[in-house]
Amino acid sequence: MKAKRKMLSMAAAAALVFVAACGGGGSNGAGSSGSGSGSGADNGQVTIRMAWWGGDARHEYTKKVIELYESQNPNVNIEIEYANYDDYWKKIAPQAAAGELPDVIQVDTSYYSQYAGKKQFADLTPFLGKEIDTASISQDTLESGRYGDGLYGISAGVNALGFQYDPEMLKKAGVDSIPENWTWDDYVSIAAKAKENGIYIDDGMRPEIFFGYYLRTKGETLYNAEGNALGYEDDSLFVDYFGMIADLVKSGASPTADAKAQIKGFEDNFLTKGKQIGVWQWSNQYVALQQAVNRPMEIAPMVGPDMEKGLYLKPSMFWSIAESSKVKAEAAKLINFMINDVEANKLILGERGVPISSAVQEAIKPLLPETQKQVFDYVAWAGENSSPMDPVDPVGSAEIFDKLKSLSEQLEYGQISIEDAAANFRAEANSILGKNK
């Protein structure tokens, strides 16, 4: 690679935050320009800073993609900054405060509104159809990055929710197959049968994700369109959903929060140990789960009724460009390469979610292992049996997610009534969201 790469130990993370806060643009895993976000030169050379989070596998293939891009664009020098998820966001915050964000930034959906709302990301609309080819990308997928009056990110890949399960464990629970168009009643019935046979149906559902899904099936949303209040008015929806989930835990059909806290990862969960039927999660997590379980797995759709209203394709993450970048057009070309170039995606192989380009999907699918093909097939099915996603989560959503998790656990242990939990959540969520007015 042309760019200078300097590996930094995890012990240096605190120093990185300090340096970044002082405007030094420090990095974890690579050197940094140290001169603002990106630069051009009179001789035509362009330097682009690019940052992402992930594990070792993501780091390695992304570096190969960058090498490929540099080989095709000899005037471009890419300086990379990467870290694990927690350290990454510890770096990004002070960089943003100092006006030193990398030119190309991988952004988690839960942080997206925080930076887009402050206009710290550039509006990508001027680059669409030019530096960024959108010919094989659906309009819904493009619109998933819209926040307010701007498009501040392009999806790096798409995911869909589903039930990822071991069919043999399902049979152990006394059920031959997941019913077609299954409902919440079917789900509760299967959970009871699993309990009778000494296994769990699942290890719970993340409250903020699956309550939001449940609301969508009822024609409601977690947030209103303005992002300054809850989107649903009837607290019986909260009571019905969280009451059902709490009852499953109280009955022993799902594990308690204490039991789940002992799980250290895929390799340590109840499913891997043969004590659980499946898990509810995003499609891009399926391959890692399959590897950990090391048994044949399948993906079932979400429960209904009105599953098609609740299900949606979600960006796994966004690629954004810093508003402070001096090389926005060149940064847009690099994003275009990541999402549209077939050879680049032969290296990525859908690890950041199913590619948003239909042309890329078609080109790389024959190269995929069987488990990854299952993901592509499920996401394709979901795309035809779903509705557009809600607007990106508003500022304050992280606090609201924490509140939902806390209330959900209190309900499981009988520490609060379901009615009080619903009222408590409404008051605190609206107080948080009211700051966006």
C-alpha positions in Angstrom: 0.0 0.0 0.0 1.2 3.5 -0.7 -0.3 5.0 2.5 1.8 4.6 5.6 0.3 2.2 8.0 1.2 2.2 11.7 -0.2 -0.4 14.0 -1.1 0.9 17.5 -1.7 -1.3 20.5 -5.1 -1.3 22.3 -3.3 0.1 25.3 -2.9 3.3 23.4 -6.6 3.9 23.0 -6.8 6.5 25.8 -3.9 8.4 24.2 -5.7 8.3 20.8 -8.7 10.0 22.3 -6.5 12.7 23.8 -4.7 13.3 20.6 -7.9 13.4 18.6 -9.5 15.8 21.0 -6.5 18.1 20.5 -7.0 18.0 16.7 -4.2 15.5 16.0 -6.5 13.0 14.2 -4.9 10.0 15.8 -5.8 6.5 14.7 -5.9 2.9 15.8 -4.5 0.6 13.1 -3.0 3.2 10.8 -1.2 6.4 10.3 -3.1 9.7 10.0 -2.6 12.7 7.8 -2.5 15.0 10.8 -3.6 17.9 8.6 -7.4 18.0 8.6 -9.7 15.8 6.8 -8.3 14.8 3.4 -6.1 16.9 1.2 -5.3 17.6 -2.4 -2.0 18.6 -3.9 -0.8 20.7 -6.9 0.6 17.6 -8.4 -2.8 15.9 -8.6 -2.2 13.6 -5.7 -5.1 13.2 -3.3 -5.1 11.9 0.3 -8.3 10.4 1.7 -8.7 9.4 5.4 -11.0 6.4 5.8 -12.2 5.0 9.1 -14.2 1.9 10.1 -14.8 -0.4 13.0 -14.9 -4.2 13.0 -13.1 -7.4 13.8 -9.8 -8.7 12.2 -11.5 -10.3 9.2 -13.2 -7.0 8.3 -9.9 -5.1 8.8 -8.0 -7.5 6.5 -10.4 -7.6 3.5 -11.0 -3.8 3.7 -7.3 -3.2 3.5 -7.2 -5.4 0.4 -10.1 -3.4 -1.1 -8.2 -0.2 -0.5 -5.1 -1.7 -2.1 -7.2 -2.5 -5.2 -8.6 1.0 -5.3 -5.2 2.6 -5.0 -3.8 0.3 -7.8 -6.5 1.6 -10.1 -6.2 5.2 -9.0 -2.5 6.0 -8.6 -3.2 9.6 -7.7 -5.0 8.5 -4.6 -3.4 7.8 -1.2 -5.8 6.3 1.4 -4.9 6.6 5.1 -6.8 4.2 7.2 -8.0 4.3 10.8 -9.8 1.3 12.4 -10.7 -0.1 15.8 -13.1 -2.3 17.6 -16.6 -0.9 18.0 -16.3 0.8 21.4 -12.8 2.3 20.8 -14.0 3.5 17.4 -16.7 5.7 18.8 -14.4 7.0 21.5 -12.2 8.3 18.7 -15.0 9.6 16.5 -16.6 11.9 19.1 -13.5 14.1 19.8 -12.6 14.1 16.1 -16.0 15.5 15.3 -15.8 18.1 18.0 -12.4 19.2 16.6 -13.6 19.3 13.0 -11.2 16.5 12.2 -13.5 13.7 11.1 -12.0 11.3 8.5 -13.2 11.9 5.0 -15.0 8.5 4.6 -16.6 7.3 7.8 -18.4 4.0 8.6 -21.4 5.0 10.7 -23.6 2.9 12.9 -27.4 3.6 12.5 -27.7 4.3 16.2 -25.1 7.2 15.9 -26.2 8.4 12.5 -28.7 11.1 13.6 -26.3 12.5 16.2 -23.8 13.5 13.6 -26.2 14.1 10.6 -28.3 16.3 12.8 -25.4 18.5 13.6 -24.5 18.7 9.8 -21.1 17.1 10.5 -21.7 14.8 7.5 -22.0 16.1 4.0 -25.2 15.9 2.0 -24.5 13.3 -0.6 -27.3 14.3 -3.0 -25.0 16.2 -5.4 -22.9 13.1 -5.9 -25.8 10.7 -6.8 -25.7 9.7 -10.4 -22.3 11.2 -10.8 -19.5 10.1 -8.5 -21.9 7.6 -6.9 -23.6 5.3 -9.5 -27.2 4.6 -8.3 -28.5 2.8 -11.4 -28.8 -0.6 -9.7 -29.8 0.7 -6.2 -33.4 1.0 -5.2 -34.9 4.3 -4.2 -36.0 2.9 -0.8 -32.4 1.9 -0.1 -31.1 5.3 -1.0 -33.8 7.0 1.1 -32.8 5.0 4.1 -30.0 7.5 4.6 -32.2 10.6 4.5 -32.3 12.7 7.7 -34.2 16.0 7.6 -33.5 17.7 4.4 -30.4 15.9 3.5 -29.0 12.5 2.5 -26.0 12.1 4.8 -25.1 8.4 4.3 -25.2 5.6 1.8 -26.0 2.1 3.1 -23.0 -0.2 3.1 -25.4 -3.2 2.9 -28.9 -4.2 3.9 -30.2 -6.6 6.6 -33.5 -8.1 7.5 -34.8 -9.4 10.8 -35.7 -13.0 11.2 -35.7 -16.1 13.4 -32.4 -18.1 12.8 -32.9 -21.6 14.1 -31.8 -25.2 14.3 -34.5 -27.4 12.7 -33.4 -30.4 14.8 -33.8 -28.4 18.0 -37.3 -27.4 16.8 -38.1 -31.1 16.4 -36.7 -31.8 19.8 -39.3 -29.3 21.1 -42.0 -31.4 19.4 -42.6 -29.1 16.4 -42.0 -30.3 12.9 -41.7 -26.9 11.2 -42.3 -23.2 11.7 -45.8 -22.6 10.5 -46.2 -20.6 7.4 -47.4 -17.0 8.2 -46.9 -17.8 11.9 -48.3 -15.5 14.5 -47.5 -14.4 18.0 -49.9 -17.1 19.3 -47.9 -19.7 17.3 -44.7 -18.3 18.9 -46.0 -18.5 22.4 -47.3 -22.1 21.8 -43.9 -23.3 20.4 -42.2 -21.6 23.4 -44.4 -23.6 25.8 -43.7 -26.9 24.0 -40.0 -26.2 24.1 -40.1 -25.6 27.8 -41.9 -28.9 28.3 -39.0 -30.6 26.5 -36.4 -28.8 28.6 -35.1 -26.2 26.1 -35.7 -22.5 25.4 -37.3 -21.2 22.2 -34.9 -18.2 22.2 -32.9 -15.9 24.5 -35.2 -12.9 24.1 -35.7 -10.1 21.7 -33.8 -6.7 21.9 -36.6 -4.4 23.2 -35.9 -1.4 21.0 -35.8 -3.4 17.8 -38.6 -5.8 18.3 -41.0 -3.5 20.0 -40.5 -1.2 17.1 -41.3 -4.1 14.7 -44.4 -5.0 16.7 -45.6 -1.4 16.5 -45.2 -1.4 12.8 -47.4 -4.5 12.4 -50.1 -2.5 14.2 -49.7 0.5 11.8 -47.8 2.5 14.5 -44.2 3.7 14.9 -41.9 4.0 17.9 -41.1 7.7 17.1 -43.2 10.3 15.4 -42.2 11.7 12.0 -40.5 14.7 13.6 -38.5 12.6 16.1 -39.7 14.8 19.0 -42.1 12.4 20.6 -43.2 8.8 20.6 -45.2 7.8 17.5 -47.9 5.6 19.2 -50.6 6.9 21.5 -52.1 3.7 22.9 -50.1 2.3 25.8 -52.0 -1.0 25.5 -49.5 -1.8 22.7 -46.7 -1.6 25.2 -48.7 -3.6 27.7 -49.5 -6.4 25.1 -46.0 -6.7 23.8 -43.9 -6.5 26.9 -46.4 -8.4 28.9 -46.1 -11.3 26.6 -42.2 -11.2 26.7 -42.2 -11.0 30.5 -44.6 -13.9 30.8 -42.3 -16.1 28.7 -39.4 -15.4 31.1 -41.5 -15.8 34.2 -42.8 -19.2 32.9 -39.2 -20.4 32.2 -39.8 -20.5 28.4 -37.1 -17.9 27.9 -34.0 -17.3 30.1 -33.7 -14.5 32.6 -31.6 -11.5 32.3 -29.1 -13.0 34.8 -28.8 -16.1 32.8 -28.3 -14.2 29.6 -25.6 -12.0 31.3 -23.4 -15.1 31.6 -23.3 -15.6 27.8 -20.0 -14.3 26.4 -20.6 -14.7 22.7 -22.0 -16.9 19.9 -19.8 -19.8 21.1 -21.2 -19.6 24.6 -25.0 -19.2 24.0 -27.8 -21.6 24.7 -28.2 -22.4 21.0 -24.6 -23.5 20.6 -24.9 -25.6 23.7 -28.0 -27.4 22.3 -30.4 -25.8 24.8 -32.3 -23.5 22.6 -34.2 -23.5 19.2 -33.0 -20.2 17.7 -32.3 -16.5 18.0 -33.9 -13.3 16.7 -31.4 -11.1 15.0 -30.3 -9.4 11.8 -29.4 -11.4 8.7 -25.8 -10.3 8.5 -25.2 -12.1 11.9 -26.3 -15.4 10.5 -23.0 -16.6 9.1 -21.1 -16.1 12.4 -23.9 -17.9 14.3 -23.9 -20.8 11.8 -20.1 -21.1 12.2 -20.4 -21.1 16.0 -23.2 -23.6 16.1 -21.7 -25.8 13.4 -25.0 -27.5 12.7 -27.5 -27.0 9.8 -29.5 -23.8 10.4 -32.4 -22.1 8.7 -34.0 -18.6 8.7 -37.7 -18.1 9.3 -39.5 -14.8 8.7 -40.9 -12.6 11.5 -44.2 -13.4 13.2 -47.5 -11.7 12.3 -50.2 -11.0 11.7 -49.3 -8.3 9.2 -45.7 -9.3 9.1 -45.3 -7.5 5.8 -46.2 -4.2 7.5 -43.6 -4.7 10.2 -40.7 -6.2 8.3 -38.3 -3.8 6.5 -34.8 -3.8 5.0 -32.4 -1.9 7.2 -29.0 -0.5 6.5 -26.4 -2.6 8.3 -24.4 0.7 8.5 -23.7 3.8 6.5 -20.8 5.2 4.5 -20.7 9.0 5.2 -18.4 11.9 4.2 -17.3 14.5 6.7 -18.7 18.0 6.0 -15.2 19.2 6.9 -13.6 17.1 4.1 -11.6 19.0 1.5 -11.9 16.0 -1.0 -15.6 15.2 -1.0 -15.8 14.3 -4.7 -12.9 11.9 -4.3 -14.3 10.5 -1.1 -17.6 9.8 -3.0 -15.7 7.9 -5.7 -14.2 5.7 -3.0 -17.7 5.0 -1.5 -18.9 4.2 -5.0 -16.1 1.7 -5.4 -17.1 0.0 -2.1 -20.7 -0.4 -3.1 -20.7 -0.9 -6.9 -17.4 -2.5 -7.9 -17.7 -6.2 -8.5 -14.1 -7.0 -7.8 -14.1 -5.1 -4.5 -17.3 -7.0 -3.5 -15.6 -10.3 -4.3 -13.4 -9.4 -1.4 -16.2 -8.0 0.9 -18.5 -11.0 0.1 -21.5 -9.3 1.9 -19.8 -9.1 5.3 -21.2 -5.6 5.8 -24.7 -6.8 4.8 -26.2 -7.8 1.4 -24.8 -5.4 -1.2 -27.2 -2.6 -2.1 -26.4 -2.9 -5.8 -28.5 -5.6 -7.5 -25.8 -6.0 -10.2 -23.2 -6.7 -7.5 -25.6 -9.2 -5.7 -26.0 -11.1 -9.0 -22.3 -11.1 -9.7 -21.0 -12.4 -6.4 -23.8 -14.8 -5.3 -22.3 -17.8 -7.1 -19.0 -17.2 -5.2 -20.7 -17.4 -1.8 -20.6 -20.3 0.7 -24.0 -21.9 1.2 -24.8 -20.1 4.5 -24.2 -16.7 2.9 -26.4 -17.7 0.0 -29.2 -18.4 2.5 -28.7 -14.8 3.7 -28.9 -13.4 0.2 -32.1 -15.4 -0.5 -33.7 -14.4 2.7 -33.0 -10.7 2.2 -34.3 -10.9 -1.4 -37.5 -12.5 0.0 -37.8 -9.9 2.7 -37.4 -7.1 0.1 -40.5 -8.4 -1.7 -42.5 -9.0 1.6 -41.8 -5.8 3.6 -42.5 -2.1 3.9 -40.2 0.9 3.7 -38.3 1.4 7.0 -39.1 4.3 9.4 -36.9 7.4 9.4 -33.6 6.9 11.1 -33.6 7.0 14.9 -33.7 10.5 16.2 -31.2 12.1 18.6 -31.8 10.7 22.1 -32.7 7.2 20.9 -29.7 5.7 22.7 -31.1 6.9 26.0 -34.5 5.6 25.1 -33.1 2.1 24.2 -31.4 2.0 27.6 -34.7 2.8 29.3 -36.6 0.1 27.4 -34.0 -2.5 28.3 -34.1 -1.5 32.0 -37.9 -1.6 32.1 -38.0 -4.9 30.3 -35.7 -6.5 32.9 -37.7 -5.0 35.7 -40.9 -6.5 34.2 -39.2 -9.9 34.0 -38.4 -9.8 37.7 -41.8 -8.5 38.7 -40.3 -5.2 40.0 -42.8 -3.0 38.3 -46.3 -3.5 37.0 -46.8 -3.5 33.2 -49.1 -0.5 33.4 -46.6 1.5 35.4 -43.8 0.5 33.0 -45.8 1.7 30.0 -46.6 5.1 31.7 -43.0 5.4 32.9 -41.6 4.8 29.4 -43.9 7.3 27.8 -43.1 10.1 30.2 -39.3 9.6 30.1 -39.1 9.0 26.3 -41.2 12.1 25.5 -39.0 14.1 27.9 -35.9 13.0 26.0 -37.4 13.4 22.6 -38.9 16.8 23.5 -35.4 18.3 23.4 -35.5 17.9 19.6 -38.3 20.4 19.2 
